[in-house]
């Protein structure tokens, strides 16, 4: 293919170059094989030659006119070696002034977006500026470490998560990886073929509370430090001595009553500094109320207080399926308890029993349970934070998906090695991502508010270069399509 020159370099400024456009046709859209191409477009890649003959790859950031001449600014990305057919990020060399800037041909683009992965290279989609070019990713990083997927509601982030999992599982049936999807909106049950996944209805989940220690029981039941925590601790110790790892939460109320009676055997004292039975019971009232709240939720009780049932993690470990979906459509209070037990369970299991298997946790609507402004009454993000910081060593990866990234814990999101960003219009979310993520140039942030549905900016360690991608279609689709109001008919009474 003939090289198409776009212009020539007039200025070099650190990590960016300024080019004067000498090819007016390069500013016009042309149609080639039904693809609309723009040779000079914000976000597109271009190239220029270094003194040693290698190609310096740049991203066009801004196009402007000055004194009736057209210029564009471009940020430096990396170097492509024609001989080795290899692209590397960054540069230690710069081109000369007046060096020509040209459109990258397909062969160069294919190598720029290639990855160092030889076994069934997975693709996330097509290059936005040339749909004949696949954008590959390294699965060891995108699933082995942590991935963030962000975007406004309806921008396509759930379909992106589904597309990634579908394509990888279907093209790599021999890989020992399990995806556990926390489905808080009931979207994922329709997203896979029936023989590809195991679905856990909410009431069928099992994460027993016996995994907690005394401090964590104190957080679960919100025990204050004065008298409530000592009473809770002593009562649990008595229950454990009688029924190790098999006592029930309902037994805790009886044991607390016995504890009160043991402190006030006659309910009468000659000393005025000793509390009566009724007084001590009053001090424990909020603790007892919290225990009664848990006991009143039958479905929650089945999940956390069924010691004889096989745990959900045991079922997952024994299954040969790769995709597991948890139906977590419940109240925030119950969700808080269940996820606290789940995150601790999987952290304990993987940190103690390190195997060759890998587990990837898909945290859908993650802002609900890894919120930076989590209240004191919630159990918190302690174990998910540990998974974010240490999980990679134990064979745990995270996919964090959210439409409100600014609500997420900074410490957790900053652990994401790779990010996929759909359309985001909220200024607070944009600033949050700008402060947390590594993106090669600001033009991508400026484009985020105008991205079409199914298009996303991909950046980070799993991709060879930051760019805009049209995500591969998911099939089947999750239950997350936009409502069509005009088709909703009024029902006859």
ABEGO torsion letter per residue (X at the ends): XBBBBAEBBABBBEABBBBBBABAAAABBBBBGGBBBBABBBGBBBBBBBAAGBBBBBBBABBBBBGGBBBBBBBBABBBBAAAGBBBBEBABBBBBGBBBBBBBAAAAAAAABBBBABGBBBAEBBAABAABBBBBBAAAAAABBBBBBEBBGAGAAAAAAAAAAAAAAABAABBBBBBBBBAAGAAAAABBAAABBBBBAAABBBBAAABBAAAAAAAAGBBAAAAAAAAAAAAAAAAAABBGABBAAAAAAAAAAAAAAABAAGBBABAABBBAAAAAAAAAAAAAAAAAAAABAAAAAAAABAABBBAAAAAAABABABBBBBABBBAAAAAAAAAAAAAAAAAAAAABBBABBBBBBBBGAAAAABAABBAABAEAAAAAAAAAAAAAAGBBBBBBBABAAABBAAAAAABABBBBBBBABAAAAAAAAAABBBABAAAAAAAAABBBGBBBBBEAABABBBBBBBBBBOBBBBABBBBAAABBBBBX
